[in-house]
Amino acid sequence: MGQLNIPWQELSKDALDGVIQEFVTREGTEYGALEVSMADKCHQVRQQLERGEALITFDESTQSCSIVPVG
C-alpha cells in the first residue's frame, strides 16, 4: 500500500472543505503573534492548493488524507 496524490479539482466543494478544515485543525499551524481565524487559515491552504504549492495525499495504510507542500 502506498500514498496517492488526489487532485483537489476532482473533489466536491464539500469534500475539499472537509479535508482542508480537518488538516487545519489537526496541524495547529503556528502563525506567530497574530490571531488567524479558522476561515482565514482554510483560505490560505486553499490558495496554496490552487497555486500548486501544496497537494492532497491519501495514505492507503492509514486511510487518511493530508496536505503536503510541493518541493
VEXVEX-461861 format. One record per residue: residue in one letter; chain; z, x, y of N, C-alpha, C in turn. Coordinates in nm, 3 decimals, decimal comma, padded with zeros to 5 digits. Layout:
<nodes>
+------+------+---------+---------+---------+---------+---------+---------+---------+---------+---------+
: code : unit :     nc3 :     nc1 :     nc2 :    cac3 :    cac1 :    cac2 :     cc3 :     cc1 :     cc2 :
+------+------+---------+---------+---------+---------+---------+---------+---------+---------+---------+
:    A :    A :       Z :       X :       Y :       Z :       X :       Y :       Z :       X :       Y :
...
+------+------+---------+---------+---------+---------+---------+---------+---------+---------+---------+
</nodes>
This chain:
<nodes>
+------+------+---------+---------+---------+---------+---------+---------+---------+---------+---------+
: code : unit :     nc3 :     nc1 :     nc2 :    cac3 :    cac1 :    cac2 :     cc3 :     cc1 :     cc2 :
+------+------+---------+---------+---------+---------+---------+---------+---------+---------+---------+
:    M :    A :  00,000 :  00,085 : -00,119 :  00,000 :  00,000 :  00,000 :  00,000 :  00,088 :  00,123 :
:    G :    A : -00,061 :  00,038 :  00,229 : -00,073 :  00,119 :  00,348 : -00,053 :  00,039 :  00,474 :
:    Q :    A : -00,105 :  00,096 :  00,578 : -00,093 :  00,036 :  00,710 : -00,232 : -00,005 :  00,757 :
:    L :    A : -00,241 : -00,127 :  00,806 : -00,367 : -00,181 :  00,855 : -00,361 : -00,196 :  01,006 :
:    N :    A : -00,472 : -00,165 :  01,073 : -00,482 : -00,193 :  01,217 : -00,534 : -00,335 :  01,233 :
:    I :    A : -00,469 : -00,412 :  01,318 : -00,506 : -00,551 :  01,343 : -00,562 : -00,562 :  01,484 :
:    P :    A : -00,690 : -00,593 :  01,500 : -00,745 : -00,610 :  01,635 : -00,674 : -00,726 :  01,707 :
:    W :    A : -00,619 : -00,698 :  01,823 : -00,542 : -00,801 :  01,894 : -00,629 : -00,920 :  01,929 :
:    Q :    A : -00,760 : -00,897 :  01,948 : -00,851 : -01,004 :  01,986 : -00,868 : -01,107 :  01,874 :
:    E :    A : -00,836 : -01,068 :  01,750 : -00,854 : -01,159 :  01,637 : -00,733 : -01,250 :  01,613 :
:    L :    A : -00,624 : -01,226 :  01,686 : -00,506 : -01,310 :  01,673 : -00,515 : -01,428 :  01,769 :
:    S :    A : -00,458 : -01,540 :  01,727 : -00,449 : -01,654 :  01,819 : -00,354 : -01,616 :  01,933 :
:    K :    A : -00,361 : -01,687 :  02,044 : -00,273 : -01,659 :  02,157 : -00,127 : -01,666 :  02,114 :
:    D :    A : -00,091 : -01,770 :  02,037 :  00,047 : -01,786 :  01,993 :  00,091 : -01,671 :  01,902 :
:    A :    A :  00,003 : -01,630 :  01,810 :  00,037 : -01,520 :  01,720 :  00,055 : -01,390 :  01,797 :
:    L :    A : -00,037 : -01,364 :  01,890 : -00,027 : -01,242 :  01,971 :  00,099 : -01,243 :  02,055 :
:    D :    A :  00,129 : -01,355 :  02,118 :  00,252 : -01,366 :  02,197 :  00,374 : -01,339 :  02,110 :
:    G :    A :  00,375 : -01,393 :  01,989 :  00,488 : -01,373 :  01,898 :  00,505 : -01,227 :  01,858 :
:    V :    A :  00,395 : -01,160 :  01,827 :  00,401 : -01,018 :  01,790 :  00,453 : -00,935 :  01,907 :
:    I :    A :  00,402 : -00,962 :  02,027 :  00,444 : -00,888 :  02,145 :  00,592 : -00,913 :  02,175 :
:    Q :    A :  00,635 : -01,039 :  02,172 :  00,775 : -01,071 :  02,201 :  00,869 : -01,007 :  02,099 :
:    E :    A :  00,832 : -01,011 :  01,973 :  00,916 : -00,951 :  01,869 :  00,924 : -00,801 :  01,890 :
:    F :    A :  00,814 : -00,738 :  01,923 :  00,812 : -00,594 :  01,948 :  00,901 : -00,558 :  02,067 :
:    V :    A :  00,886 : -00,631 :  02,177 :  00,962 : -00,600 :  02,299 :  01,112 : -00,616 :  02,273 :
:    T :    A :  01,153 : -00,720 :  02,203 :  01,296 : -00,739 :  02,178 :  01,350 : -00,638 :  02,077 :
:    R :    A :  01,268 : -00,598 :  01,983 :  01,311 : -00,501 :  01,881 :  01,320 : -00,361 :  01,941 :
:    E :    A :  01,224 : -00,326 :  02,025 :  01,218 : -00,190 :  02,078 :  01,326 : -00,162 :  02,182 :
:    G :    A :  01,366 : -00,262 :  02,257 :  01,466 : -00,239 :  02,362 :  01,421 : -00,128 :  02,456 :
:    T :    A :  01,296 : -00,135 :  02,495 :  01,234 : -00,031 :  02,577 :  01,317 : -00,003 :  02,702 :
:    E :    A :  01,335 :  00,122 :  02,731 :  01,413 :  00,165 :  02,847 :  01,323 :  00,173 :  02,970 :
:    Y :    A :  01,362 :  00,103 :  03,073 :  01,285 :  00,101 :  03,197 :  01,362 :  00,167 :  03,311 :
:    G :    A :  01,463 :  00,245 :  03,279 :  01,539 :  00,315 :  03,381 :  01,633 :  00,222 :  03,456 :
:    A :    A :  01,651 :  00,249 :  03,584 :  01,744 :  00,171 :  03,666 :  01,690 :  00,033 :  03,700 :
:    L :    A :  01,561 :  00,014 :  03,683 :  01,501 : -00,116 :  03,715 :  01,532 : -00,219 :  03,607 :
:    E :    A :  01,557 : -00,338 :  03,650 :  01,574 : -00,451 :  03,559 :  01,437 : -00,517 :  03,544 :
:    V :    A :  01,382 : -00,517 :  03,422 :  01,249 : -00,571 :  03,398 :  01,262 : -00,695 :  03,310 :
:    S :    A :  01,202 : -00,804 :  03,353 :  01,214 : -00,930 :  03,278 :  01,136 : -00,922 :  03,147 :
:    M :    A :  01,172 : -01,008 :  03,054 :  01,102 : -01,017 :  02,926 :  00,954 : -01,047 :  02,949 :
:    A :    A :  00,924 : -01,137 :  03,042 :  00,785 : -01,172 :  03,071 :  00,707 : -01,050 :  03,121 :
:    D :    A :  00,769 : -00,971 :  03,208 :  00,703 : -00,851 :  03,260 :  00,680 : -00,747 :  03,150 :
:    K :    A :  00,779 : -00,729 :  03,063 :  00,763 : -00,635 :  02,952 :  00,649 : -00,679 :  02,861 :
:    C :    A :  00,644 : -00,808 :  02,829 :  00,537 : -00,861 :  02,744 :  00,401 : -00,842 :  02,810 :
:    H :    A :  00,395 : -00,866 :  02,940 :  00,270 : -00,849 :  03,015 :  00,224 : -00,703 :  03,010 :
:    Q :    A :  00,316 : -00,610 :  03,025 :  00,282 : -00,468 :  03,021 :  00,227 : -00,428 :  02,884 :
:    V :    A :  00,290 : -00,478 :  02,777 :  00,242 : -00,447 :  02,642 :  00,104 : -00,507 :  02,620 :
:    R :    A :  00,085 : -00,631 :  02,665 : -00,047 : -00,695 :  02,651 : -00,154 : -00,612 :  02,724 :
:    Q :    A : -00,123 : -00,563 :  02,843 : -00,219 : -00,481 :  02,918 : -00,252 : -00,352 :  02,842 :
:    Q :    A : -00,152 : -00,292 :  02,780 : -00,176 : -00,171 :  02,702 : -00,270 : -00,200 :  02,585 :
:    L :    A : -00,252 : -00,314 :  02,520 : -00,341 : -00,353 :  02,411 : -00,483 : -00,374 :  02,465 :
:    E :    A : -00,496 : -00,445 :  02,575 : -00,627 : -00,474 :  02,633 : -00,700 : -00,348 :  02,678 :
:    R :    A : -00,625 : -00,248 :  02,726 : -00,687 : -00,123 :  02,772 : -00,713 : -00,025 :  02,658 :
:    G :    A : -00,670 : -00,061 :  02,537 : -00,689 :  00,028 :  02,423 : -00,588 :  00,140 :  02,416 :
:    E :    A : -00,477 :  00,127 :  02,489 : -00,373 :  00,230 :  02,490 : -00,272 :  00,210 :  02,377 :
:    A :    A : -00,276 :  00,093 :  02,314 : -00,185 :  00,062 :  02,204 : -00,261 : -00,026 :  02,105 :
:    L :    A : -00,211 : -00,029 :  01,982 : -00,272 : -00,117 :  01,883 : -00,165 : -00,179 :  01,794 :
:    I :    A : -00,203 : -00,289 :  01,731 : -00,112 : -00,360 :  01,641 : -00,138 : -00,310 :  01,500 :
:    T :    A : -00,030 : -00,276 :  01,431 : -00,042 : -00,235 :  01,292 :  00,036 : -00,331 :  01,204 :
:    F :    A : -00,007 : -00,342 :  01,079 :  00,063 : -00,423 :  00,979 :  00,093 : -00,332 :  00,862 :
:    D :    A :  00,221 : -00,321 :  00,828 :  00,265 : -00,239 :  00,716 :  00,275 : -00,328 :  00,593 :
:    E :    A :  00,190 : -00,300 :  00,494 :  00,187 : -00,384 :  00,374 :  00,315 : -00,376 :  00,293 :
:    S :    A :  00,381 : -00,261 :  00,293 :  00,502 : -00,247 :  00,212 :  00,621 : -00,323 :  00,270 :
:    T :    A :  00,631 : -00,328 :  00,403 :  00,743 : -00,400 :  00,466 :  00,703 : -00,538 :  00,514 :
:    Q :    A :  00,571 : -00,567 :  00,507 :  00,518 : -00,696 :  00,553 :  00,557 : -00,722 :  00,699 :
:    S :    A :  00,544 : -00,618 :  00,782 :  00,582 : -00,633 :  00,922 :  00,476 : -00,573 :  01,014 :
:    C :    A :  00,474 : -00,626 :  01,136 :  00,382 : -00,577 :  01,239 :  00,457 : -00,488 :  01,336 :
:    S :    A :  00,383 : -00,399 :  01,398 :  00,438 : -00,317 :  01,504 :  00,327 : -00,289 :  01,604 :
:    I :    A :  00,364 : -00,238 :  01,718 :  00,268 : -00,199 :  01,821 :  00,293 : -00,051 :  01,846 :
:    V :    A :  00,186 :  00,028 :  01,834 :  00,200 :  00,173 :  01,846 :  00,103 :  00,225 :  01,951 :
:    P :    A :  00,141 :  00,335 :  02,018 :  00,050 :  00,395 :  02,115 : -00,070 :  00,459 :  02,045 :
:    V :    A : -00,182 :  00,461 :  02,113 : -00,302 :  00,526 :  02,062 : -00,301 :  00,670 :  02,110 :
:    G :    A : -00,336 :  00,760 :  02,020 : -00,347 :  00,901 :  02,059 : -00,234 :  00,978 :  02,018 :
+------+------+---------+---------+---------+---------+---------+---------+---------+---------+---------+
</nodes>
